[in-house]
Amino acid sequence: MTYEEKYQELVELSHSDNPMIREQADAWLVSIGLQDAAELKVSAYLLDLVISNVKGEISRDEVSQRLREHYGDNLYDESQNLLDGGYEILPPDSPKIKEIEDYNRKLRPALYAELDKKRNRRKL
């Protein structure tokens, strides 16, 4: 299965009737979108693990464990504080936030249409 086919499978899982599957797939897709916004691409290996996780075949802890086994222990340091672990904290007015939202709007147009409706109702 190609990278694109794996990614498409994850997108299809995000449209599942099962809310737990849909929520997990959406969370992973947002994470992948953030990587894409940073001009990074996740590996096909990670996509395989993600799909297995969303389907309930493995836990998120198992995803982490398999990544460590595959890439080595120096892939990341779990002891780091996430707010100080090399992640960029974006200010609310950062143009990157708009890029991320635009990317996710393309990925999940129905979700954002519903969010926009709710926002417009609140304004009235």
JOLIN-V425812 format. One record per residue. N is the residue number from 1. RES is the residue in three letters. BURIAL is I if it has 16 or more other ideal C-beta (glycine too) atoms within 10 Angstrom, else O. D_LAST is the distance of its C-alpha to the last C-alpha in Angstrom with 1 decimal. Layout:
# JOLIN-V425812
n/res/burial/d_last
N/RES/BURIAL/D_LAST
N/RES/BURIAL/D_LAST
This chain:
# JOLIN-V425812
n/res/burial/d_last
1/MET/O/48.3
2/THR/O/46.9
3/TYR/O/44.2
4/GLU/O/41.8
5/GLU/O/42.6
6/LYS/I/42.0
7/TYR/I/38.7
8/GLN/O/37.7
9/GLU/I/38.8
10/LEU/I/36.4
11/VAL/O/33.6
12/GLU/O/34.7
13/LEU/I/34.7
14/SER/I/31.1
15/HIS/O/30.4
16/SER/I/32.5
17/ASP/O/31.7
18/ASN/O/32.8
19/PRO/O/29.8
20/MET/O/32.2
21/ILE/I/33.7
22/ARG/I/30.4
23/GLU/O/29.2
24/GLN/I/32.5
25/ALA/I/32.7
26/ASP/I/29.2
27/ALA/O/30.2
28/TRP/I/33.4
29/LEU/I/31.8
30/VAL/I/29.5
31/SER/O/32.7
32/ILE/I/34.5
33/GLY/I/31.7
34/LEU/O/32.0
35/GLN/O/35.7
36/ASP/I/35.2
37/ALA/I/32.9
38/ALA/O/35.9
39/GLU/O/38.1
40/LEU/O/39.8
41/LYS/O/40.7
42/VAL/I/41.2
43/SER/O/44.6
44/ALA/O/45.3
45/TYR/O/46.9
46/LEU/I/43.6
47/LEU/I/41.8
48/ASP/O/44.5
49/LEU/I/43.9
50/VAL/I/40.2
51/ILE/I/40.6
52/SER/O/43.1
53/ASN/I/40.8
54/VAL/I/37.9
55/LYS/O/40.3
56/GLY/O/41.4
57/GLU/O/44.9
58/ILE/I/44.8
59/SER/O/42.7
60/ARG/O/41.0
61/ASP/O/44.0
62/GLU/O/46.3
63/VAL/I/44.3
64/SER/O/45.0
65/GLN/O/48.6
66/ARG/I/49.3
67/LEU/I/47.8
68/ARG/O/50.1
69/GLU/O/53.0
70/HIS/O/52.3
71/TYR/O/51.6
72/GLY/O/53.4
73/ASP/O/52.5
74/ASN/O/51.7
75/LEU/O/48.6
76/TYR/O/46.5
77/ASP/O/47.0
78/GLU/O/45.1
79/SER/O/46.2
80/GLN/O/44.1
81/ASN/O/41.0
82/LEU/O/38.1
83/LEU/O/36.5
84/ASP/O/39.9
85/GLY/O/41.2
86/GLY/O/40.9
87/TYR/O/37.3
88/GLU/O/35.2
89/ILE/O/32.3
90/LEU/O/29.7
91/PRO/O/27.8
92/PRO/O/24.0
93/ASP/O/24.6
94/SER/O/27.3
95/PRO/O/27.4
96/LYS/O/28.8
97/ILE/O/25.5
98/LYS/O/24.1
99/GLU/O/27.4
100/ILE/I/27.0
101/GLU/O/23.5
102/ASP/O/24.6
103/TYR/I/27.6
104/ASN/I/25.7
105/ARG/O/23.3
106/LYS/O/26.5
107/LEU/I/27.9
108/ARG/I/25.0
109/PRO/O/22.8
110/ALA/O/21.6
111/LEU/O/20.6
112/TYR/O/18.6
113/ALA/O/17.0
114/GLU/O/15.8
115/LEU/O/14.7
116/ASP/O/12.7
117/LYS/O/11.0
118/LYS/O/10.2
119/ARG/O/9.0
120/ASN/O/6.6
121/ARG/O/5.3
122/ARG/O/5.4
123/LYS/O/3.8
124/LEU/O/0.0
